[in-house]
């Protein structure tokens, strides 16, 4: 007989039904004079309107803040709320002489200037991680998709693992680190990899196996609760969701829209059809290698197809997935938003940052563009001027 399920593992589906959405964005707090990070989260949170503060929280570093939407049934309403949250945060920060911006890393931050937040959770992280917790902050986009029951959630999460490299390649938005062009599209990925319990999780045979895997860490006081497992995709029992965490945060809301529609459509497709093969699910090393290739090369990556044993360009994989996802996007009401994924496959945040830095010859200008486009409706970073 199986053990009784621990309290944290009780699956709580939302009353709005399956495939609901909620998103979380990690935001950098900026000094608009030098365009450096400003470590003032403790000054920001008390100055927020009460209702906005309920949807904001500190992060590990004092220069970061997370905004969370409520639960929505559609991409359009989810994005509308996040756009409103961005505008309201921008107004709050303006009154304090600060600005907000989004990218996977701050291009010229250095670890010696970072400060860990004072909250109990973050002091636990510092106590656990020691000086690793003071590495340069990173900023991600997290997307929650509602799933009706835990076994379906495990199946969907297992299969979404295969798509993580594609989502990372499209979202890559952090080519700079410590003032240097890293040669990577997502420097955030290896930086965050310094933490334990990150990356691509194993495939689980059942929800019971997942619970036992996590609960032994909790019972042995290795972690206080399951959200200290920072996997690229994970079940979230208390919300009744599968949470996709692999993506760099996006500078503009348009890019966020495309990624959220893609994640929702992929989650529904895998929950209802099981699109990827069993072979692809089982080859965790291939998924991890593709994840590295995506972090390094972004939309220019060629990923391993384990069935045909060839490398395939990201753009080709995206096209195949968009065709497969389209019926699900139609049912979800996000077909138009899903089509915007093609724009990301042609030019994502990393390519735009690199282009802008070459034109401006200053990383301060790149950071200023983050702030300029934080609450705007247009493209995140200007494209190259036509010759």
N, C-alpha and C positions, 0 to 999 in steps of 0.2 A: 504494500500500500504506500502511495506517495505521501510525503510529509505535508502538513498543513502549510498553506501559502503564507509567508510573512506579510505583515501589514503593508509594507512599502510596495509589495508586488501585486496588490489588488488592482485589477484592470478597471479603469473608470472611463468608459467611452462617453463622449459628449452627447448631450441631448439633441444636438443638431444633426446627428448621424455621421456616417463615414465620410472621409475625404475633406473634412473641415480643415481650415488653415489657421496657423498662427505663425508670425515671424518675429525674430529677434535680431536686432542690428547692434553691433558693437561700434561705438562712435569715439573718435579722438577729440579731446579738448585742446584747442589751439590758442596760442598767443599770436594775435594778428599783427604784431610789430615784427617779430623775428620769424613767425610761422613755425615756431618750435612747439612741442607739447607743453602744456601747462598742467601741473600736478595739483589740481584744485577741486577734485570731486567732492570733498567735504564742504566746500563753499557753495557748490552748485546745488546739491540735493536739497538743502533747507530753503533755497530761494525759489524752488519750483512751485507752481500752483499745485494744490493738494491732489487733484485728479491726474495731473501729469506725473507727479512723483510716484503715484501708484503703479505707473507703467515704466518706471525707470529704476535702475539699480546700479550700484557700484560694481566694478570689476576688480580683478586682481591688482591692477595698477591704478594709481590715483589720477592718471591722465586719460582714463577710459570710462565710458558709461554705456550701459545697455538699455535700449528701448525695446519694449515688447508690446505687440498688438494684442487685442482681445481675439476671441475665436470667431472666425468668419466662415461662411459657406462658399465664398467665391474669391478668386484672385483680385477682381476689381475692387471689392470692398476692403479686402485686406490691405491692398496697396494704397487705397485712399486714406485709410487710417494711418498707415506709416508715414505718408506724405504730410498729414496733419501733425503727427508727432514730431517730425523733423522741423516743421515750421515753428511749432511752439517751443521746442528746445532751442532753436536758433534765437528766438525772441528773448528767452530767459538768459542765454549766454551773452547776448548783446548788451543787456543791462549790467552785466558783470565785466564787460570789456574783454570778452572771449568770443571765439568762433568755434563751430563744429565742422568736422570733415570726416569722410569715410574713404579708406583704402586698407588693404591687408596689412601694411606696415606704414609707419611714418618714415619717409625716405632718409632722414638724417638723424633720427634719435639714436642715442647711445646708452648702453646699459648703466653707465655710472650716474646718469641723471634720473633714472627711474626710481619710483617710490611705491612701495606696496601699500594697498589700502588698509585702513585700520579695522575693518569689520572682522568678526570672529571667523567667518569662513575663509577670508583671505589671509589672516594670520595663521590659520591652520595650514593653508597652502604654503606659506612661507616656512612654517615649522617643518613641514613634510619635505619641501623641495629645497630648502635652504637658499643659497644664493642663486640657484637656477630660477627662482621666482622673480628675481630682479633683472632677468634678461629683457630686452626691448619688448614693449607690448605689441601684441598682434590683435587683429580685428577681423571678426568673422561674421558671416550671415548664417543664421540657423532657421530652418524651415520645419515646422511641425505639420504633419498630415494625420488627421484623425483616422483611426482604424477601429472597427467595431469590436474585435475580440483579440485576445493575446496570441492565439496560434496563427491567425492571419497576419498579425503584426510581425511575428518572427519570420514567417515565410517572405513577407514583403521586404523586411530588413535584410535577410539573407541575399535576396535577389538585387536589391538596391546597391549592395556592396559592389557589384560588377559595374554599375554606372557611376560610381564615385569618381573615377579618373576623368570621365567626360565632364561632369559637373565642375570639377576642379579646373580643368583646362579652360572651360568657358568663363569661369569666374575669376581666373588668375588676375590679381590686381595689386601685386607687390613686388615689382622688379628691383626696388632699391632697398638697401640696408646699410646703416652707418655711413650714409653719404656716397655709397658706391653702387654702380650698376652690377648686380650680382650675376648676371647671365641667366638668372632664373625668372620665370614668369610669376611664380608665387614663392617668394622668400619666406612668407608667413608659414608655409607648410613645414619646412625643416626647422624653423625657429620654434614653432609650437611642439615639434617632435621631441624637444628636450624634456618635456613633461612626460611622466609615466602614464600608462593607461590611455594612450592616444593611438590614432591610426585606424587601420581597417580591422574590425573585430573578427573573431572566428565566426563561422556559420554554425548555428545552433540547430540541433535536431528537434527541439521542442521548446515551448515556453518554460516548462519545468527545468530543463537543462540550463537555460539562460538564468533563471532565478537562482538555482543552486550555485552557479558559477559566480554570480554577483554576491549572493548572500554570505558565502564563506568569507569574503573580504570584509563584509560588515560585521559578522560575528567575531572575527579575529581582530577587530579594531584597526584594520589597515586603512579603511575609509569610513567616514561617518554615515554616508548614505550614497545611493547609486549615482547621483549626478556628479560624483567625483570620478566617474569613468567617462573620459572625454573622447570617446570614440567618434569616428567620422559619421557613423550612423548608429542610432541606439533606440531601443524602445523606451518610452516614457510612460510607465503605468499610471502615474497619478493624473496625467492628462489624457490617457487613452490614445497616444500618438506614436508614430515613428518620427524621430527627429533626425534630419539630415544636417550635418555640421561641417562638412568638408570644405565649404566654399569661402573664399575671400569675400569680405563685405564689399558692396558696390558703391562707387562714388555717386552715381545718379540713380534716381528712382526708376528710370526706364529700364536699366539693366537688371535691377532687382525684380521688376515685374516679369521679365522674360524667364529668369531663373526660377522664380516661384511657380510659374505656370508649368515649367518643365518638370520640376520636382513633383508637383501634384499629379500631373499626367502620368509620369513614370510610376509613382506609387500606386495609382489606381490600376495601371496596366499590369504591374507585377502582382498585385493582390488578387486580381480577377483572372488574369490569363497565365501568368508565369512566363514571361517573354524570354528571359535568358535561359540558357541550357543548364542542366545539372552539372555538366562538366565545367562550365565557366564558374559556377558557384563554388565548386570544390577546390579550384586552383587558386588558393589564397595568395600564393607567391606571385602569380601572374597579375592579380589585382594590385598587389603592393608595388610591383615593378611598373605597371601602368600608372599608378598614382605618382611615382617618382618622375616618370616621363612627362606626365601632365604638369607637375609642379615646375619642372625644368623648362619645358618647351611651350607650355600653354596651348594655344590654338594651332600652333605649328607642330605639335607632337604627332608621332605615328605610334599608335598603341598596338599591343600584341593581341591578335585574334587567336585564342588557344585552339579553336576547332580547325581552322585552315592553316595554322602555324605560319602566319604572315603578319607583317606590320601594316596597319591601316591608318590613313590620315584621319585626324579628328573630324574634319569637315565631312568626310564620307560617312563616318559613324553617326554623326549628328543627323545627316539627311535620312538615314535608315530609321533612326529612332523617331524622328518627327513624323514620318509616314506611319509608323506603328502606333504612335501616341495620338494621332489626330482624332480617331473615333472617341477616345477617352476625353480628350480636350473638348470635343463637341458636346459630350454629355455633361461635362463639368462647367461649360460656359466660358472656357478660356482659350478658344481656338485662335482668336486674334492675338492674344498675348503670347501664345506658344510660337506663333510665326516669327516673333521678334528674336527668337533664339538664333535665327540665321544671321542677324546682324552681329551678335556676339561671336559667332563662329568666324566672321570676317575680321572683326576688330574688337578686342576686349579691353579691359582696363589696363592691363600690362602694356599692350602695344600703344595705347594712347598716352600713357605716362611717358614712355620712352620717346615717343615722337615729340611730345611737348617739351621734354627736358632738352632735346637737341635744338629745338627752335629757340627756347628761352635761355639756354645755357645756365640755368640756375634751378636748384631743387626747391628753393623758397617759392619760386613761381609755380612749381608743380603743386606744392601744398596749398598755396593760395587758390589754385583751381579747385581743390577739394572743397574748400569753404564756399567758393563762388557757386558751385553747382550742388551744394548739399541740399538745399530746399527748392531748387529749381526744377522745372518740368522737362527741360531739354536734355540733350546728350550730356554725358558726364564730363568729358574733357574734349575740347575742340579737336576736330579732325585736322589733318595736314591741309594747309592752304593749297588750293589748286595752282599749278604752275602757270 
